[in-house]
Amino acid sequence: MISYLDAGESHGKCLCAIIDGIPSGLNISEAFINNLLALRQSGYGRGGRQRIEKDKIEILSGVRFGQTTGNPLTLKISNNDYKNWEDIMAPFATYTNQKQVTKPRPGHVDLVGYLKYDRNDMRDCLERSSARQTAIRVAVGAICELCLKEAGVEFYNFVSAIGDAKANIDYNDLEAIRNSLNNELFCPDLSALGLMKKNIDEALKNNDSLGGVAEILVTGVVAGIGSYRWDKKLDARLALAVMSVQAIKAISIGEGIENAFKYSSEVQDEIYYDSDLKEYKRYTNRLGGIEGGISNGENITLKAFMKPIPTTRKGLRSVDVETKQECLSLYERSDVCAVSAASIVVRAACAYEILNAYLEKFGGDTIREFKNRIRNYKEYLKDK
């Protein structure tokens, strides 16, 4: 099992995380991590903050000669914007009400965090809940991915909807899905890309924001990961991970939402035996590669539904907590649309949960042990 703790504020000095439980001997690629960090910062509709920050990972412990040692890994990403906020964000800065937040944004943590933690400035809450935190989460997920690559597991992320513009996705065309990371919205359907960009332009024109659907596809997961125990179900764990990503308000495993409106005969994935591969296979994958909380060997697919970002330039009706008078909500520099970035974060969240489920089943203090146990398990499955 692995665990991690992350810390840091949006305009603080840095973001950091400590990961415990990564097997020793894993080759760490800074280029792989930094590429995912760069992808998180890209995407049509992103805000000005992305021109300030150039996220790069710094590994402070747990890696020697490019390999994990079995000790906890300490990760750091510096915030370039800190120099502009140091006078009010440094831990022992002199108290000031400069940039104090008293006008909460509907749909954000501002008001509920203010009530829960009894702070006189909502900035203490919104700085931590900011999507800036997802940078370090992507770095953690990237290391989990590197470990799962050794087990033959690969991750793909893409965007299938922005507002009312929806893409047609061929889930069997992995090359098109992989190559979608080269376009501005990570959308495999190039015919839908223009409509998505038009929707974002319209939202910007109206001083508004826009959400959409980010999807994850995972290949190579062996059958038997997870459990039918309620607290160990793989789909439940993925749901928790995905729903913990900022602005995600719903998740669908496979065609989960669509399946609710169909007959059973139109939903279940019928089974056959491939005598050449010596594997049980499904004719379809409507359930997204998970049955009864356990992976079935098919690709794992899920959709994350992202609401529009709560920060809008035109503001929304709110109340100033100091005066109790009606007002418009605060505008903090923000994105118009961040669904493409969210797809990278959701990918990282899923990588962490799937690696944990793998380590739960196979264990191993070293990457060699880990891989050998998976190899033996795959041979065992062929005898079933």
C-alpha positions in Angstrom: 0.0 0.0 0.0 1.1 3.5 -0.7 0.0 6.8 0.9 0.8 10.4 0.4 0.3 13.8 2.0 0.5 17.0 0.1 0.6 20.6 1.3 0.9 24.1 0.0 -1.2 27.1 -1.0 -2.0 28.6 -4.4 0.1 31.7 -3.8 2.4 30.1 -1.1 6.1 29.4 -1.6 5.6 25.9 -3.1 3.5 22.8 -3.3 4.9 19.6 -1.8 4.1 16.0 -1.2 5.5 13.0 0.6 4.8 9.5 -0.9 5.4 6.4 1.2 5.3 2.8 0.0 6.7 3.0 -3.6 8.7 -0.2 -4.2 12.5 0.2 -4.5 14.3 -0.1 -7.9 11.7 1.9 -9.9 13.3 4.0 -12.6 12.1 7.6 -12.2 11.8 9.8 -15.3 11.7 13.5 -14.5 10.8 14.1 -18.2 7.7 11.9 -17.9 6.5 13.8 -14.8 7.3 17.2 -16.2 5.5 16.4 -19.5 2.3 15.6 -17.5 2.8 18.8 -15.5 3.1 20.8 -18.7 -0.1 19.2 -20.1 -2.0 20.1 -17.0 -1.1 23.8 -17.6 -2.1 23.6 -21.3 -5.5 23.7 -22.9 -7.8 26.2 -24.7 -9.5 28.5 -22.2 -6.8 28.5 -19.5 -6.1 31.7 -17.5 -3.2 34.0 -17.0 -1.7 32.0 -14.1 -0.4 29.5 -16.6 1.9 32.1 -18.2 3.4 32.8 -14.8 4.1 29.2 -13.6 6.4 26.8 -15.4 5.9 23.7 -13.3 8.9 21.5 -12.9 9.3 18.7 -10.4 12.0 18.7 -7.8 12.6 15.4 -6.0 14.2 15.9 -2.5 14.4 12.4 -1.2 13.7 8.7 -1.9 15.5 8.6 -5.2 19.2 7.9 -5.8 20.9 7.4 -9.1 17.5 7.8 -10.8 15.9 4.9 -8.9 13.6 4.7 -5.9 15.3 3.5 -2.7 12.2 2.2 -0.9 12.2 5.3 1.3 9.6 8.0 1.3 9.7 10.3 -1.8 9.6 14.1 -1.2 8.3 16.1 -4.1 8.3 19.9 -4.6 7.0 22.3 -7.1 7.8 26.0 -6.6 5.3 28.8 -7.1 6.8 31.5 -9.2 3.9 33.9 -8.3 4.9 33.7 -4.6 7.2 36.7 -5.0 4.2 38.8 -5.8 2.3 37.6 -2.7 5.0 37.1 -0.2 4.1 40.1 1.9 0.6 38.6 2.6 1.3 34.8 2.2 4.5 34.2 4.1 3.9 32.2 7.3 5.0 35.0 9.6 4.1 38.0 7.5 2.7 41.0 9.4 -1.1 40.9 9.5 -2.8 42.9 6.8 -6.3 42.9 5.3 -4.8 43.5 1.8 -6.5 41.2 -0.7 -8.8 40.0 2.1 -11.7 38.0 0.8 -15.1 38.7 2.3 -17.4 38.3 -0.7 -17.8 34.5 -1.3 -18.2 32.9 -4.7 -21.3 30.6 -5.0 -20.2 27.1 -5.8 -16.7 27.5 -4.2 -15.4 26.7 -0.8 -15.2 30.3 0.3 -18.3 30.6 2.5 -18.4 27.0 3.8 -14.7 27.1 4.6 -15.1 30.4 6.4 -17.9 29.0 8.5 -16.1 25.7 9.3 -12.6 27.0 10.2 -13.5 30.3 11.8 -11.1 32.5 9.9 -11.7 36.2 9.3 -10.4 35.9 5.8 -11.7 33.4 3.3 -8.4 33.4 1.5 -7.1 30.9 4.1 -9.6 28.5 2.6 -9.6 29.3 -1.1 -5.8 29.2 -1.2 -5.7 25.6 -0.3 -8.8 24.5 -2.2 -7.5 26.2 -5.4 -7.0 24.0 -8.4 -3.3 25.1 -8.2 -3.0 22.2 -5.7 -3.6 19.7 -8.5 -0.1 20.3 -9.8 1.5 18.3 -7.0 -1.3 15.7 -7.3 -0.3 15.2 -11.0 3.3 14.6 -10.0 2.2 12.0 -7.5 0.1 10.3 -10.1 2.9 10.3 -12.6 5.1 8.3 -10.2 2.2 5.9 -9.7 2.0 5.6 -13.5 5.7 4.8 -13.8 5.2 2.0 -11.4 2.1 0.6 -13.2 3.9 0.8 -16.6 6.2 -1.9 -15.2 3.0 -4.0 -14.9 1.9 -3.3 -18.4 -0.8 -0.8 -17.4 -1.2 2.4 -19.6 -3.3 5.5 -19.0 -5.1 7.7 -21.6 -7.0 10.9 -21.0 -9.1 13.0 -23.3 -12.0 15.4 -23.5 -15.4 14.3 -24.9 -17.6 17.4 -24.2 -17.3 21.1 -23.6 -20.7 22.6 -22.8 -23.1 21.3 -25.4 -20.4 20.3 -27.9 -20.0 16.6 -27.8 -17.4 14.4 -29.5 -17.8 10.9 -31.0 -15.2 8.7 -29.5 -13.9 5.4 -30.9 -12.6 3.7 -27.7 -10.8 1.1 -29.8 -8.7 3.7 -31.6 -6.0 4.2 -28.9 -3.7 5.9 -31.3 -6.2 8.7 -32.0 -6.9 9.0 -28.3 -3.1 9.2 -27.5 -2.5 11.8 -30.3 -5.3 14.0 -29.0 -2.9 15.3 -26.4 -1.3 17.2 -29.3 -4.4 19.4 -29.9 -5.7 22.3 -27.8 -8.4 20.5 -26.0 -7.2 16.8 -25.9 -10.2 15.9 -28.1 -9.9 12.8 -30.4 -12.8 14.0 -32.5 -11.3 16.8 -34.6 -14.7 17.6 -36.1 -16.0 18.5 -32.6 -12.8 20.5 -31.6 -14.0 23.7 -33.4 -17.4 23.6 -31.8 -15.8 23.2 -28.4 -13.4 26.2 -28.9 -16.4 28.3 -30.2 -18.3 27.5 -26.9 -15.3 28.6 -24.9 -14.9 31.8 -26.9 -18.6 32.5 -26.3 -18.2 32.0 -22.5 -15.2 34.3 -22.5 -17.2 36.9 -24.4 -20.0 36.7 -21.8 -17.6 36.9 -18.9 -18.6 33.4 -17.9 -17.1 29.9 -17.6 -17.8 26.5 -19.0 -17.5 22.8 -17.9 -17.6 19.5 -19.7 -16.6 15.9 -19.6 -13.1 14.5 -19.1 -12.5 10.8 -19.8 -9.9 8.2 -18.7 -9.1 4.9 -20.4 -6.8 2.4 -18.8 -5.4 -0.6 -20.6 -3.6 -3.7 -19.3 -5.3 -4.0 -15.9 -5.5 -7.7 -15.1 -8.7 -9.4 -14.0 -9.0 -9.6 -10.2 -8.0 -6.1 -9.0 -10.4 -4.8 -6.3 -13.0 -6.7 -4.4 -16.7 -7.2 -3.9 -16.2 -6.1 -0.3 -18.0 -2.7 -0.1 -15.0 -0.8 1.1 -12.6 -2.4 -1.4 -14.6 -2.1 -4.6 -12.4 -0.7 -7.4 -15.1 1.3 -9.0 -16.0 2.8 -5.6 -12.4 3.7 -4.9 -12.1 5.3 -8.4 -15.3 7.2 -7.8 -14.0 8.7 -4.5 -10.7 9.6 -6.2 -12.3 11.3 -9.2 -14.9 13.1 -7.1 -12.1 14.6 -4.9 -10.8 16.5 -7.9 -11.9 20.2 -7.9 -15.1 21.0 -9.8 -15.9 17.3 -10.6 -19.6 16.7 -9.6 -20.4 13.3 -11.1 -18.7 10.2 -12.4 -19.8 7.4 -14.8 -17.9 4.1 -15.0 -18.2 2.9 -18.5 -21.6 3.8 -19.8 -23.0 3.9 -16.3 -25.3 6.9 -16.7 -26.6 5.7 -20.1 -27.1 2.2 -18.8 -29.7 3.4 -16.2 -32.2 3.9 -19.1 -31.8 0.6 -20.9 -32.8 -3.1 -20.5 -30.4 -5.5 -18.9 -29.9 -7.3 -22.2 -28.7 -4.0 -23.7 -26.2 -3.4 -20.9 -24.4 -6.5 -19.6 -21.1 -7.5 -21.3 -21.6 -11.0 -22.6 -18.7 -13.4 -22.1 -16.7 -15.7 -24.3 -13.5 -17.7 -24.0 -10.5 -16.9 -26.2 -8.7 -20.3 -26.5 -5.7 -18.7 -28.2 -5.1 -16.2 -25.4 -6.5 -18.5 -22.8 -8.6 -15.6 -21.4 -12.2 -14.9 -20.6 -13.3 -11.9 -22.7 -16.3 -9.7 -23.2 -18.0 -8.9 -26.5 -18.7 -5.3 -25.3 -17.4 -3.1 -22.6 -20.4 -1.1 -21.4 -19.6 -1.7 -17.8 -16.2 -0.1 -18.1 -14.0 -3.0 -17.3 -15.3 -3.5 -13.7 -17.9 -6.0 -12.5 -18.9 -6.4 -8.9 -16.1 -4.0 -7.8 -13.4 -6.1 -9.5 -11.6 -5.6 -12.8 -12.5 -8.1 -15.5 -9.5 -7.7 -17.7 -11.2 -5.3 -20.2 -10.1 -1.7 -20.5 -11.2 0.5 -17.6 -13.2 3.5 -18.8 -14.7 6.4 -16.9 -16.2 9.8 -17.4 -15.7 12.7 -15.0 -18.3 15.5 -15.3 -16.9 18.9 -14.5 -19.1 21.9 -13.6 -18.2 25.4 -14.8 -15.5 27.0 -12.6 -17.2 29.1 -9.9 -15.1 32.2 -10.6 -16.8 34.5 -13.3 -15.7 37.9 -14.4 -19.2 39.3 -14.2 -19.7 38.0 -10.6 -22.7 36.2 -9.1 -25.1 37.4 -6.4 -23.6 36.9 -3.0 -23.3 38.6 0.5 -20.4 40.4 2.0 -19.8 38.6 5.3 -18.6 41.7 7.0 -21.5 44.0 6.2 -24.1 41.3 5.5 -25.1 43.4 2.4 -25.8 42.0 -1.0 -22.9 42.1 -3.4 -21.3 40.5 -6.4 -18.9 37.6 -5.8 -15.1 38.1 -5.8 -13.2 37.7 -9.1 -9.9 36.0 -8.7 -7.8 35.4 -11.8 -9.1 32.1 -13.2 -9.7 29.9 -16.3 -12.7 30.1 -18.6 -12.6 26.4 -19.1 -10.2 23.8 -17.6 -11.7 20.5 -18.7 -8.5 19.5 -20.6 -6.4 20.2 -17.4 -8.9 18.3 -15.3 -8.5 15.2 -17.5 -4.8 15.1 -16.5 -5.7 15.5 -12.8 -8.3 12.8 -13.0 -5.8 10.5 -14.7 -3.4 11.1 -11.8 -6.1 10.4 -9.2 -7.0 7.1 -11.0 -3.3 6.0 -11.2 -2.9 6.4 -7.5 -6.0 4.3 -6.7 -5.2 1.5 -9.3 -1.6 1.3 -8.0 -2.8 0.9 -4.5 -5.2 -1.8 -5.5 -2.3 -3.6 -7.4 0.0 -3.3 -4.4 -2.8 -4.6 -2.1 -3.0 -7.7 -4.2 0.6 -8.3 -5.2 2.7 -6.5 -2.7 6.5 -6.5 -3.0 9.2 -4.3 -1.5 11.0 -4.1 -4.8 9.8 -3.5 -8.4 11.3 -6.9 -9.3 9.2 -8.7 -6.7 6.2 -6.7 -7.8 6.6 -7.6 -11.5 7.4 -11.3 -10.8 4.2 -11.7 -8.7 2.1 -10.2 -11.5 3.8 -12.4 -14.1 3.0 -15.5 -12.0 -0.6 -14.4 -11.5 -1.1 -14.0 -15.2 0.1 -17.6 -15.7 -2.3 -18.8 -13.0 -5.2 -17.1 -14.8 -4.5 -19.1 -18.0 -5.0 -22.3 -16.1 -8.5 -21.2 -14.8 
